[in-house]
Amino acid sequence: MADPQGFLHIVKKEARKRPVAERVHDWHEVYAPQSPAERAAEVSEQAARCMDCGIPFCHSGSAGCPLGNLIPEWNDLVRRGRWSAASERLHATNNFPEFTGRVCPAPCESACVLALADTHTTGSVTIKRIEQAIADVAWESGTVVPKPPMIATGRKVAVVGSGPAGLAAAQQLTRAGHDVTVYERDDRLGGLLRYGIPEFKMEKAILDQRLMQMRAEGTHFVTDCEVGVDLTVEQMRENFDAVVLAIGALRGRDNTTVEGRELNGIHLAMEHLVTSNKECEGDGPATITAKGKHVVIIGGGDTGADCLGTAHRQGALSVTLLDYNPELPTERDEAATPWPAWPMVLRTSPAHAEGGVRRYQVAVQRFLGDENGNVRSMVLAEVRVTREDGKRIITPVGEEIELPCELALFAIGFEGVDLGPLLDDYGLSPTRRGSLSCGPDWQTTAPGVFVCGDAHRGASLVVWAIAEGRSAAHAVDVYLTGASDLPSPVHPTALPLAVV
């Protein structure tokens, strides 16, 4: 590094966003476009804030990035303008930095040593922004090219699911020389990257360019094919030497006990996001839209924020987000989540800056409908959340409030893998958490069948999905050939650092 005290005099600067009044009227990414020269100069200066600390917690698997991204190395390369070399170091640990640079919440930044003094000048390095810039420059300059295998092993592998875990496993195994086919039950590839992440967070052209590279490397893709239904498990056994289950954790959590849940206009969040993304793909108007409606989103996480931004762009009259938890502090509580653990703080996404009201410590008591069976309002009450024997107890403590509501969206998490013939025919049963268990080699109880990503971990971050996909690919390679040079960044039992 040129200046070990650069972080003291270079002000932390995030990427500029387009004005709210402009961006809520289109589906383009929220960040303002920059010329290549302006972007290079600004990002290089931000990279110079990296102090090359003795123990870089940013790429620690437990506290920072589970991929083990070599962050100080490519920060220094960007500082020196060596963008091609930076791309090489970034891709050495991350198959899809253009995805993570856009949609990952960046645990690496929370674990950055500079986050110990999180002020305007000396806060964490803008790692996520630098990562995205490296990836974008690489694509723009033609640095990212197909890397077909030098050998062919003659072994065939099926990957079920084309989300980030499945794509990472498929790319690694293809490059190792195996004949890989990815099966996707949807009409397009990408899993939640395609139909869960809104266009304004990641334009799907970003996904499509990576899929083109994978096709050129030799990976085969089959869409509109649900394994276990359209393709039987017996056919899988006959045609493939190994199978990787990267089927996600798409079973959405619902609350069917709420009075009025059966009314029209009440949906799970993913139903709303999928139909919106399909509209952006050119499939016609969304069948679930917020246009001209009072919208209430139940749940305060990332999925709720995605629904919020989508509702803004669809023309909602108003949007309210409900959370039964107390409002989190804006600064890290060192006693509760000391550095470098992931801090429990209030996070504001670009969608929150676009409008909407956040209400805390409230919960839905019942929905009210009109004469046509459509939801027209909901009744809320202030609540207190306690725990008894590990179970969450939500107790109404305040007066009831009626809130206009013509579209209600449950964004309260996921219960695990979808159930069906695929799991039944392999003899696999989900755990109490709704995930699929595996041994230390990522193999399930079904011989030759491996699991990774959200299907194994439960709903989690894209970096964990890619890390598990890479690790499962290593295990499959060992299973098929007896040895492997593929990296294995995480163990199946790995967990983020947390205070218990």
Protein Blocks (a to p, Z undefined) as FASTA:
>chain_A
ZZlklmmmmccdddddddfklmmmccbdfbdcddfklmmmmmmmmmmmpgoiablfklgf
klmcmnlpafklmmmmmmnopaklmmmmmmmmomblmlmmmmpgolmlmmpmklmmccfk
lmccdfklmmmmmmmmmmmnomaccdddfbdehiacddedjbfklmmmmmmmmmnopacd
dddfbfbehijmlmmmcfklocfklmmmmmmmmmmnopacdehiaehilpcfklmmmmpc
bdcddebjabccddfkbghklpghiacfklmmmmmmmmmnonapafbdcehiacddedjb
fklmmmmmmmmmnopabdcdddfbdcddfbdcfklmgcfbdcddddddfklmngcjddeh
iacfbdcddfkopafbdcddddddddeehiacdddfbdcdddddfbdcddebjfbjcedj
klmmnopacdfkopacddfkopafbehiacehjllnopadfklmmmmmmmmmmmmmmmmn
opafbdcfbcfkbccdddZZ
